[in-house]
Each structure stands twice: as C-alpha cells, then as structure tokens.
Amino acid sequence: MGRKQAGALRDRNVYTKRFDRHFEELRWLYMELYDNGSMFAELCDNLECFYNERGQALKALDEKREAHAQWYRQNDMLGMMLYIDNFAKDLSGVRQKLDYIKRCHVNYIHLMPFLDSPKGRSDGGYAVADFRKVQPELGTMADLEKLTEACRQENISVCMDFVMNHTSEDHEWAKRARQGEGEYMSRYFFYDNGEIPAEYEKTVPQVFPTTAPGNFTWLPDAGHYVMTSFYPYQWDLNYRNPRVFNEMMYNFLFLANKGIDIIRIDAVPYIWKELHTQCRNLKQVHTIVRMMRMISEIVCPGVLLLGEVVMEPEKVVPYFGTIEKPECHMLYNVTTMATTWHTVATRNVGLLKKQLDIVNALPKEYVFLNYLRCHDDIGWGLDYDTLRTYGMEERSHKDYLNQYFQGYAGESNSRGELYNADPVTGDARFCGTTASMCGIEKALSMKDDEALQRAVRLDVMLHAYMFMQSGIPVLYSGDEIGQCNDYAYKNDADKAADSRYIHRGALDWEAVGRIDEAGSAEAEIFGRLGQLESIRKSEKAFVSVADTWTIDTGDASVLCIARRYEGEEIIGIFNFSEHDKTVHMEEIGGKCLDMISGQYREGMEAELTAYGFCYWKLSDQ
C-alpha cells in the first residue's frame, strides 16, 4: 500500500470513528426536528465531502486539539477584536501586521464581519449577501486562507462571525424569493397579508424599536410581508425548513475549511421562530446548536463555537448545553461587562461581586469571554431586583448611567453618545471606547496631565480586573493604546445615523508609534497591559479552570478576587473609586509577593491609590 493510500485509509478511519460516535444522537435530533430522512442522508453525505476537502494541516490541528481538549482553557489565551479595514485596510494588511499582534501578547483574533454585504445596508457586515465571498475591498477567500495559514504558523487562532439568523435582502435566496419562487420564499417568513405578522407582533419584542420598529417589512414589489427582526434589509431565515439548516451547515463547514478556528454564532437565541412566543431561546434553538456542535466534532473538531447571547445569565448559561451534551464551547460574559461600567459610575461593587459569585459557581467547563468593550453598544440589562435593594429604580438608574457616561452627571469624566434612544420608554444604549469612558479623551482635550494620569489608572485597573475574571480576556482593537472616540463617522452618510461607529474608528497607527515614547499615554497603557498579560501567562492560577471567588473588603468601592490552582493562590484588589483607599484583608496572612513591583510584603493591609489595584501572590516564605 502506497503512502497516499495509507493516508487516505487513516483519514477514512478517523472520520468513521467520529461519525459513528455522533450518528445516533444526530439522527434522532434531526428527525425529531424535521422528520425528513432524505434530507438527513444528504447532510451526512456532505459532511464526509467537507471532511475529505479539509486540508491536511487542518486535520493535523484537529487531532492535536482533540488530544488536548483543554487547549483553549489555559492561561495563555488572550483575544483581540478588530475590523479588518480599520486595522490594516484588508486581509493582506492584517497578515503584514501579525508582528504587532504578537507584541500585544494576542494569540486569538476576532475578525469582525468580512463576508460580502451591500454598501449602505450592511449593518456593519451582519447583512450577508454571500457566505462564500469576501467583501471585495477586503480581499478574497484566497487572501483569507493565506491569513489563517500565517496565523496558524504563529499559533494565533482566528475567529469570524457566522450570521445564522438572517441574510441580506441582496442574497441570492432573497432575490429569488422576492421574484415569487416558492422554493426560496419558504426559506424565509413570507405572508401575503398582515394577519399572521400581527399575531407575531403581539408577543415578539422589538430589537430596535426606534431605528427599525416592528418585526416585519412590507415588500410592495413582491406583495408580501417578510420577517425582519433586526433591520428591513435583513430577512430572517426559516429554520423550520430543513433545506435552510442543511445549506447553512454547508456554509459553516466551507468557512471552517478556510482555516477559521472559532465560529461566532451571531444572534443565536433568535434562530427559531414560533407563533405566540417571544421567538427567543426556544428549545429548538438548542437542538440546532447541539447538532451544529456534533457536526463540528465530526468534520472539524479543532473548531470552537462561540455563542453570542446578549441576555441575562440564566438565559445565557443554557447555551453551554450540558457536560454530556455540550453546545457552545464559549459564551460572552455580557452582563458582567455592563455591570462593570455600572460599578464605575456608582463606585459600588456590590452588584458586581454578586454576579462574579454566580459565574464563579458555574462548572469549570463553562468558558466565558470577558471584555470591557466591543464593537457593539452597551445595553443596561442589569439585575434591577438587586439594585432596588440599593434604592436604584430601573428607569432612573438607566437614565443616570447614560447621563454619567455622556459626562453630564456623577462627576463623570466620560465621553460618548447614546444609541437607539427611545423617547417613550426613556431607554437607550451607550457607545464609546474604553479610553473615552475612562476620561482619557476629556483629559487630553483639556491638556490636564493630572486628570490624564488618573484616567489611565482607571483604564489599566479595569483591564487588570478583567484579567482576574474566570475565562478568557479579549481586548478591543485600540484599547491597547487607549484610543479615544472617533467622531468622523458623522461625515459618512452611510454611518452617520449609527452612533456605534463612534467606537469603530480606524486604528491610529501614528498613536501606535508612540508606544515606545516614554511618558506618552500610549506607552503607559501598552506597557502596563503588557506587564499584566505577561503575569497572566506565567502564573498557572490564571487558567480558566482555576477556583475563583470574591472576598469582602469591607469597602463598598473596593473589589477583591481570588484565584487558586494546584496550590498556588493569587489575590487581586481593585479600587473603583477616585479616592485613595486602605483596606484590611483579614483573610490574608503572612508574606505575599506584590506581582507588580516584584517585592515581598506582609499581607493584611492594601493601600490603593485612586483607581489603583494590586496583584498579590500568596507565599509561604
């Protein structure tokens, strides 16, 4: 037997073993959902085709990751979210900037939406017109493969968005549906009169009540309503049609075979629609995600699923599935992010401590992605039942937070803008970069060095706190240099109506050049984050599966987080106040290593500057 034949036989045996392991459950779930044996057979045939088309380098990586299933739960994972055009113009440009990414200690990059989408109706790339084509100005699929291969050589994982809930109205399916072709109309939710859409509207919440009210759009040229949960140009897919599920899985596997390591499932709670429900978090969604997980484990087990579930914790956690029947590998820690900024505005860590305790009590197999800012707005979906015990009512507190971060209340130094403000309910979301929300923009504009130092301390402290959380930290491109809001979007007709572009500005490479200039804000932030990242990667107590808990400091504005793994324990203490603080840590005795200064000290008493923090490693010395 020749080497090529032996390799093919080995591949066949590997595939068969994976397929057999999942076949019965996959078939049972598929038939329960669709009761269509021929479509299931087609799916199975295509799974093997995609496996056979998968490159040998990717297959080798799959086997390596299968053998080390904890690979993404270690303390060396650090992510960065970036827009390709804002970061380096195009995919080739990103490939040329990998040295900078490595200098940021980043080994996981999330490329924001780059698939083909119509100019002016793209929703930042989330209205996909072609799942197998890159936006021409960003490059080609060949450029994507070159980038993922280069990243693989540097041990950098690549994440992309997979928009499952909807397509652009410019997608081929949508175009043919609009022309009245029944096969394609059945892939969406089309109605020739308003009776059923009106029934949906009775129970389905609006995603964007001011900028895109309602959940349906009337198409005069087609004489039909179509479901559009997000924007009128984004048509919801009908997953009750097995053809939709199959074809979207083929798109998923096509992208995985281009070298993508992490697939971010966009808006996953929305993908199953049922009349007389909220069309959110229905059980069929979990069936679909579970099938997707098994399909991944059959064809490309080195690929991770990241679920975007922007909801309260009790609705987020089910998307991990169970230990026996897992769904997503990772989920965003959305509520903690929003609560972090609430804590900045109130100088009270009570709610944050409670939520960290909830997350820390979950099974260690559950991995959260932690972040301070991302491409999206901040919605104030906080635990108002708890906040009422502090005398904070929902509407008034949301108003305070939005006023604070615009710089109008609470002695705030923040700068930013509201998004999707609703004058009827008073609800609104907030937009701004980490640096601007911390006061760096204001301090620079006023040329106030003392205020700038304080704002930089807040920025660094928040990152230090994020690194102490249970899970994987992710930076938003520009945060590593303290980049401020970009108001240039107001001059672009395609962006002016969407204030989220205030924190989607192009990376300032001139500012990046200042990271080596001693005394600059960029050098201070970049250097201190680099120190924190180095500490995290060198200390095993930062692994995702470490025991993590909070400790009461006796001060409402000071948070303490502890981590322990294999006998090593680290304590982080964080001052969310603009005042110097001294807290007595009675639970900490003996000597400990101050990991920032490198000096040993006695425990017990922590002296914190305004917005200061400390990392202590407990020691027997």
C-alpha positions in Angstrom: 0.0 0.0 0.0 1.4 3.4 -1.0 1.8 6.3 1.3 -1.1 8.2 -0.3 -3.4 5.2 0.0 -2.3 4.6 3.7 -3.1 8.3 4.4 -6.5 8.1 2.8 -7.3 4.9 4.8 -6.2 6.5 8.0 -8.4 9.6 7.3 -11.3 7.4 6.5 -10.9 5.5 9.8 -10.7 8.8 11.7 -13.8 10.2 10.1 -15.8 6.9 10.6 -14.9 6.9 14.3 -16.1 10.4 14.8 -19.2 10.0 12.7 -20.2 6.7 14.4 -19.8 8.4 17.8 -22.4 11.0 17.0 -24.6 9.4 14.4 -27.5 8.1 16.6 -28.0 11.3 18.5 -27.6 13.5 15.4 -30.1 11.4 13.5 -32.6 11.4 16.4 -32.4 15.2 16.8 -32.7 15.8 13.1 -35.6 13.6 12.6 -37.3 15.0 15.7 -37.0 18.5 14.3 -37.6 17.7 10.6 -38.8 14.1 10.1 -37.1 14.1 6.8 -34.8 11.1 6.1 -33.7 12.1 2.7 -32.5 15.5 3.8 -30.7 13.8 6.7 -29.0 11.4 4.3 -28.0 14.4 2.1 -26.5 16.1 5.2 -24.5 13.0 6.1 -23.1 12.6 2.6 -22.0 16.2 2.5 -20.3 16.0 5.9 -18.0 13.4 4.5 -17.4 15.5 1.4 -16.4 18.5 3.6 -14.1 16.3 5.7 -12.4 15.0 2.6 -11.9 18.6 1.3 -10.3 19.7 4.6 -6.6 20.3 4.3 -4.1 18.0 5.9 -2.7 20.8 8.1 -6.1 21.5 9.5 -6.8 17.8 10.0 -3.5 17.5 12.0 -4.5 20.5 14.1 -7.9 18.9 14.7 -6.2 15.8 16.1 -3.8 17.8 18.2 -6.7 19.7 19.8 -8.8 16.6 20.2 -5.9 15.1 22.2 -5.7 18.3 24.3 -9.3 19.3 24.8 -8.4 21.9 27.4 -6.2 23.8 24.9 -8.4 27.0 24.9 -8.9 27.0 28.7 -5.2 27.7 29.6 -3.8 31.0 30.9 -2.1 31.8 27.6 -5.3 32.8 25.7 -5.7 36.5 25.0 -8.1 37.7 22.3 -8.4 40.9 20.2 -11.5 42.0 18.2 -10.7 44.1 15.1 -12.3 45.4 12.0 -10.1 44.4 9.1 -10.4 47.7 7.2 -9.9 49.8 10.4 -6.9 47.8 11.5 -4.9 47.3 8.3 -7.0 48.1 5.3 -7.5 44.5 4.1 -6.8 40.8 4.8 -3.3 41.0 3.4 -2.6 44.1 5.6 -3.6 42.1 8.7 -1.2 39.4 7.7 1.6 42.0 7.5 0.7 43.2 11.0 1.0 39.9 12.8 4.2 41.0 14.5 2.2 43.8 16.1 -0.5 41.4 17.2 2.1 39.2 18.7 3.7 42.2 20.5 0.3 42.8 22.1 0.6 39.2 23.5 -2.6 38.3 21.5 -3.0 34.8 20.2 -6.6 34.9 19.2 -8.0 37.5 16.7 -11.7 38.0 16.0 -12.1 39.4 12.5 -15.3 41.4 12.5 -17.7 40.6 9.7 -15.9 40.5 6.4 -18.3 38.5 4.1 -19.9 40.2 1.1 -22.6 42.7 2.2 -24.2 45.6 0.4 -22.8 49.0 0.9 -25.1 51.2 2.9 -27.3 48.3 4.0 -24.7 46.1 5.7 -25.3 46.6 9.4 -21.6 46.6 9.9 -21.3 43.4 7.8 -24.1 41.5 9.6 -26.3 41.6 6.5 -24.6 38.9 4.4 -25.2 38.7 0.7 -22.8 35.8 0.0 -21.5 33.4 2.7 -18.7 32.3 0.4 -17.3 35.6 -0.8 -15.2 38.2 1.0 -16.1 41.9 0.7 -14.1 42.8 -2.5 -12.4 45.8 -0.8 -11.1 43.5 2.0 -9.7 40.8 -0.4 -10.7 37.3 -1.5 -11.2 33.8 0.0 -7.6 33.1 -1.1 -6.4 36.0 1.0 -8.4 34.7 3.9 -6.7 31.3 3.6 -3.3 32.9 3.4 -4.0 34.9 6.6 -5.3 31.9 8.5 -2.3 29.8 7.4 0.1 32.6 8.6 -1.8 32.8 11.9 -1.6 29.1 12.3 2.2 29.3 11.9 2.3 31.8 14.6 -0.1 29.9 16.9 -2.7 32.6 16.5 -6.3 31.4 16.4 -8.8 33.2 14.0 -12.4 33.9 14.8 -15.1 35.1 12.5 -18.8 35.9 12.7 -21.3 33.4 11.2 -24.6 35.1 10.8 -27.2 32.3 11.1 -30.4 34.2 11.8 -30.8 36.1 8.6 -29.4 37.1 5.2 -29.2 40.3 3.4 -32.1 41.1 1.0 -29.3 41.0 -1.6 -28.6 37.3 -1.0 -29.4 35.1 -4.0 -32.1 33.3 -1.9 -33.8 36.6 -1.1 -33.6 37.8 -4.7 -35.3 34.7 -5.9 -37.9 34.8 -3.1 -38.7 38.4 -4.0 -39.4 37.2 -7.5 -42.0 34.8 -6.2 -40.2 31.5 -6.4 -41.9 29.3 -3.7 -38.8 27.2 -3.0 -36.9 30.3 -1.9 -39.9 32.1 -0.2 -40.1 29.0 2.0 -36.6 29.8 3.3 -37.9 33.0 4.9 -41.1 34.0 6.5 -43.4 35.4 3.8 -47.0 36.3 4.3 -49.4 37.8 1.7 -51.4 39.7 4.3 -50.8 41.2 7.7 -52.9 38.7 9.8 -50.1 36.4 10.9 -47.4 39.2 11.2 -49.9 41.0 13.5 -50.1 37.9 15.7 -46.3 37.7 15.9 -46.1 41.3 16.9 -48.3 40.7 19.9 -45.6 38.6 21.6 -42.3 39.3 19.9 -40.2 42.2 21.4 -38.7 44.7 19.1 -34.9 44.7 18.8 -34.5 48.3 17.6 -37.8 50.0 18.4 -36.7 53.5 17.3 -34.5 52.8 14.3 -36.2 49.7 13.0 -39.6 49.3 14.6 -41.6 46.1 14.3 -40.6 42.6 13.2 -41.9 42.6 9.6 -41.3 44.6 6.5 -43.9 45.1 3.6 -42.4 44.5 0.2 -44.6 46.4 -2.3 -42.9 44.8 -5.4 -43.4 41.3 -4.0 -46.8 41.9 -2.5 -45.8 40.2 0.8 -44.6 40.8 4.3 -41.3 39.3 5.3 -40.0 38.8 8.8 -37.1 41.2 9.6 -36.3 41.1 13.4 -33.3 43.4 13.0 -33.4 45.8 10.0 -35.7 45.8 7.0 -32.8 44.7 4.7 -32.0 41.6 7.0 -34.5 38.8 6.3 -34.9 36.1 9.0 -34.2 32.6 7.8 -36.8 29.9 8.4 -35.1 27.0 10.2 -38.3 25.0 10.2 -37.2 24.3 6.6 -34.5 21.6 6.6 -33.1 23.0 3.4 -32.1 26.1 5.3 -30.4 24.1 8.1 -28.5 21.9 5.7 -27.3 24.8 3.5 -26.3 26.9 6.4 -24.3 24.0 7.8 -22.6 23.6 4.4 -21.7 27.3 4.6 -20.3 26.8 8.2 -18.1 23.9 7.1 -16.9 25.8 4.0 -15.7 28.6 6.2 -14.2 26.2 8.7 -12.2 24.6 5.9 -10.7 28.0 5.1 -8.8 27.8 8.4 -11.2 29.5 10.8 -10.6 28.3 14.4 -13.6 29.9 16.2 -17.0 30.4 14.7 -19.0 33.1 16.5 -22.7 32.3 16.1 -24.4 35.7 15.8 -27.8 36.3 17.4 -28.2 32.6 18.2 -31.2 32.9 20.5 -33.3 34.2 17.6 -32.9 31.5 15.1 -36.1 29.5 15.7 -39.5 31.3 15.3 -42.8 30.1 16.8 -46.1 32.0 16.7 -47.4 33.1 20.1 -43.9 33.1 21.7 -41.2 35.8 22.0 -39.2 33.9 19.4 -36.2 33.9 21.8 -34.4 31.0 23.4 -36.9 28.3 22.2 -35.9 24.7 22.8 -35.4 24.1 19.0 -32.6 26.6 19.1 -30.7 24.3 21.5 -31.4 21.4 19.2 -29.9 23.3 16.3 -26.8 24.4 18.2 -26.3 20.9 19.6 -26.4 19.4 16.1 -24.0 22.1 14.9 -21.6 21.1 17.7 -21.8 17.4 16.7 -21.3 18.3 13.0 -18.2 20.3 14.0 -16.9 17.4 16.1 -17.3 15.1 13.1 -15.8 17.2 10.4 -13.6 19.8 12.1 -13.2 19.1 15.9 -10.5 21.7 16.2 -13.1 24.5 15.6 -14.8 26.1 18.6 -18.3 27.5 18.7 -18.7 30.9 20.4 -22.3 31.9 21.1 -23.5 35.5 21.0 -26.2 35.5 23.7 -26.8 39.1 24.9 -29.1 38.3 27.7 -29.2 37.8 31.5 -27.1 35.0 33.0 -30.0 32.5 33.5 -30.7 32.7 29.7 -27.0 32.6 28.7 -25.8 29.6 30.6 -28.1 27.0 28.8 -26.2 27.7 25.6 -23.3 25.7 27.1 -25.5 22.7 27.0 -24.6 20.0 29.5 -21.3 18.3 30.2 -22.7 15.2 28.5 -24.3 17.0 25.6 -22.4 20.3 25.1 -23.5 23.1 22.8 -21.2 26.2 22.6 -17.6 26.0 23.8 -17.6 29.6 24.9 -20.1 32.4 25.6 -19.7 36.2 26.1 -19.9 37.5 29.7 -22.2 40.3 28.6 -24.0 41.0 31.9 -20.7 41.3 33.8 -19.4 43.8 31.2 -22.4 46.1 31.6 -22.3 45.7 35.4 -18.6 46.7 35.4 -19.5 50.1 33.9 -22.4 50.4 36.3 -19.7 49.9 39.1 -17.5 52.7 37.6 -20.5 55.1 37.6 -21.7 54.2 41.1 -18.4 53.4 42.8 -20.2 50.5 44.4 -19.0 46.9 43.8 -22.0 45.1 45.5 -23.8 44.0 42.3 -20.6 43.2 40.5 -19.5 41.0 43.4 -22.8 39.2 43.4 -22.6 38.5 39.6 -19.0 37.3 39.8 -20.0 34.9 42.5 -22.7 33.5 40.2 -20.3 33.0 37.4 -17.6 31.5 39.6 -20.1 28.9 40.9 -20.7 27.5 37.5 -19.0 24.3 36.3 -15.4 25.0 35.3 -16.0 23.5 31.9 -18.1 26.6 31.1 -15.7 29.2 29.5 -16.7 32.9 29.3 -15.1 35.5 27.1 -14.6 38.6 29.2 -14.3 42.1 27.8 -14.6 45.8 28.6 -15.7 47.0 25.2 -16.6 45.5 21.9 -18.0 46.7 18.5 -21.5 47.0 19.9 -23.3 49.4 22.2 -23.7 48.8 26.0 -27.3 47.9 27.0 -28.1 48.4 30.6 -29.7 45.0 31.2 -28.7 44.9 34.9 -30.1 43.0 37.8 -32.7 45.6 38.9 -34.2 43.4 41.5 -30.9 43.6 43.4 -30.4 47.3 42.6 -33.8 48.2 44.1 -32.5 47.0 47.4 -29.8 49.7 47.0 -32.6 52.3 46.2 -31.9 52.3 42.5 -35.1 52.1 40.3 -34.7 50.8 36.7 -35.7 53.8 34.6 -34.0 56.4 36.8 -30.8 54.4 37.1 -30.6 53.8 33.3 -31.0 57.5 32.8 -28.2 58.2 35.4 -25.9 55.7 33.6 -26.4 57.3 30.2 -26.1 60.8 31.7 -22.9 59.7 33.5 -21.2 58.2 30.5 -22.0 61.2 28.4 -20.3 63.3 31.0 -23.3 65.0 32.4 -23.7 63.5 35.9 -22.0 61.9 38.8 -18.8 64.0 38.5 -18.1 62.0 35.4 -15.1 62.4 33.0 -16.5 60.1 30.4 -17.4 61.0 26.8 -19.7 59.1 24.4 -23.0 59.0 22.7 -26.4 57.3 23.1 -27.7 54.7 20.6 -31.3 53.8 19.8 -32.7 56.2 22.4 -36.4 55.7 22.9 -38.2 58.9 24.0 -41.3 57.0 25.1 -39.7 54.5 27.4 -36.6 56.6 28.2 -34.5 53.6 27.4 -31.2 54.0 25.5 -27.9 52.2 25.0 -24.4 53.7 25.2 -21.5 53.9 22.8 -17.9 54.8 23.4 -14.4 53.4 23.7 -12.9 52.2 26.9 -10.4 55.1 27.0 -13.1 57.8 26.4 -15.3 56.2 29.1 -12.4 56.3 31.5 -11.8 60.0 30.9 -8.7 59.9 28.7 -10.5 61.9 25.9 -11.6 64.6 28.2 -8.2 64.9 29.9 -6.3 65.1 26.6 -8.7 67.8 25.3 -8.2 69.9 28.4 -4.5 69.2 28.5 -4.8 68.2 32.1 -1.9 65.9 33.0 -3.2 65.0 36.5 -6.6 64.0 35.1 -4.9 62.1 32.3 -2.8 60.1 34.8 -6.0 59.3 36.8 -7.9 58.3 33.7 -5.0 56.0 32.6 -5.0 54.4 36.1 -8.8 53.6 35.7 -8.2 52.2 32.2 -5.4 49.9 33.4 -7.2 48.9 36.6 -10.2 47.8 34.6 -8.1 45.6 32.4 -6.3 44.2 35.4 -9.7 43.3 36.9 -10.8 41.8 33.6 -7.7 39.5 33.5 -8.6 38.2 37.0 -12.1 37.1 36.0 -12.8 33.4 35.2 -12.5 32.9 31.5 -10.6 34.4 28.5 -9.9 38.1 28.3 -10.5 39.9 25.0 -9.3 43.3 24.0 -11.0 45.6 21.5 -8.5 46.9 18.9 -7.2 50.3 20.0 -7.8 49.7 23.7 -4.2 48.5 24.0 -3.1 52.1 23.3 -6.0 53.9 24.9 -7.6 55.0 21.6 -10.5 57.5 22.1 -13.8 58.0 20.3 -13.8 58.8 16.6 -16.4 61.3 15.5 -15.5 61.1 11.8 -18.4 58.7 11.2 -20.8 61.7 11.3 -19.3 62.8 8.0 -20.2 59.5 6.3 -23.7 59.3 5.0 -23.8 55.5 5.4 -22.7 55.7 9.0 -24.0 59.0 10.4 -27.2 57.6 11.8 -25.5 54.8 13.7 -23.6 56.1 16.8 -21.9 52.8 17.3 -19.4 53.9 14.7 -18.0 56.3 17.4 -16.0 53.3 18.7 -15.4 51.7 15.4 -12.8 54.1 14.2 -9.6 53.2 12.3 -6.7 52.2 14.4 -4.4 55.2 14.8 -1.0 53.8 13.7 0.6 57.2 14.5 -0.5 56.7 18.1 0.7 53.1 17.9 4.1 54.5 17.1 4.1 56.3 20.5 4.1 53.0 22.5 7.9 53.3 22.7 7.9 57.0 23.7 8.4 57.2 27.4 5.8 59.4 29.1 3.1 59.1 26.5 -0.3 57.8 27.5 0.0 55.2 24.7 3.3 53.9 26.2 1.9 53.8 29.7 -1.2 51.8 28.8 0.6 49.5 26.3 3.4 48.8 28.7 1.3 48.2 31.8 -1.1 45.9 29.9 1.9 44.1 28.6 3.1 43.5 32.1 -0.3 42.2 33.2 -0.5 39.9 30.2 2.9 38.5 30.9 1.9 37.9 34.6 -1.2 36.1 33.5 0.6 33.8 31.1 3.3 33.0 33.6 1.0 32.1 36.5 -0.9 28.9 36.4 -3.6 30.2 38.8 -4.9 32.2 35.8 -6.1 29.0 33.9 -9.8 29.1 33.2 -10.5 26.0 35.3 -8.9 27.6 38.5 -11.1 28.0 41.6 -12.2 31.7 41.6 -14.1 33.6 44.3 -14.6 37.1 45.7 -13.6 38.3 49.2 -15.3 41.0 51.1 -13.1 44.0 51.6 -15.2 46.0 54.0 -15.3 48.9 51.5 -18.2 49.4 49.1 -15.9 50.7 46.3 -13.2 48.0 46.5 -13.4 44.6 44.9 -11.3 41.6 45.7 -11.0 38.5 43.5 -9.0 35.4 44.5 -7.8 32.5 42.2 -6.3 29.2 43.2 -5.0 26.3 41.2 -2.7 23.4 42.2 -1.8 25.0 45.5 -1.0 28.5 44.1 -3.2 31.4 45.1 -3.4 34.9 43.7 -5.3 37.9 45.0 -6.4 40.9 43.0 -7.7 44.1 44.8 -9.3 46.8 42.7 -10.3 50.4 43.7 -13.4 51.6 41.7 -13.2 55.0 43.5 -11.4 58.2 42.6 -10.2 58.4 46.2 -7.2 56.7 47.8 -8.3 53.7 49.9 -6.8 51.5 52.6 -8.5 48.1 53.2 -7.6 45.5 55.8 -7.6 42.0 54.3 -8.0 39.9 57.5 -8.2 36.6 55.4 -4.7 37.2 54.1 -1.9 36.5 56.5 1.9 36.0 56.1 4.0 37.2 53.3 2.9 37.7 49.7 4.6 38.8 46.5 3.5 42.0 45.0 3.5 40.9 41.4 3.6 44.4 40.0 6.6 45.7 42.0 8.2 42.3 42.4 8.7 42.9 46.1 7.6 40.7 49.0 5.4 42.3 51.6 3.2 41.5 54.5 -0.4 40.9 53.7 -3.4 42.2 55.6 -3.4 45.9 54.6 -3.7 47.1 51.0 -3.1 50.8 50.2 -4.7 51.7 46.9 -4.4 55.0 45.0 -7.4 56.3 43.3 -8.4 53.7 40.7 -5.4 51.7 41.8 -5.1 47.9 42.1 -2.7 45.2 43.3 -1.9 41.7 42.4 -0.6 39.6 45.3 0.7 36.0 45.1 0.4 34.3 48.5 3.7 32.9 49.7 4.9 30.6 52.4 8.3 32.4 52.6 
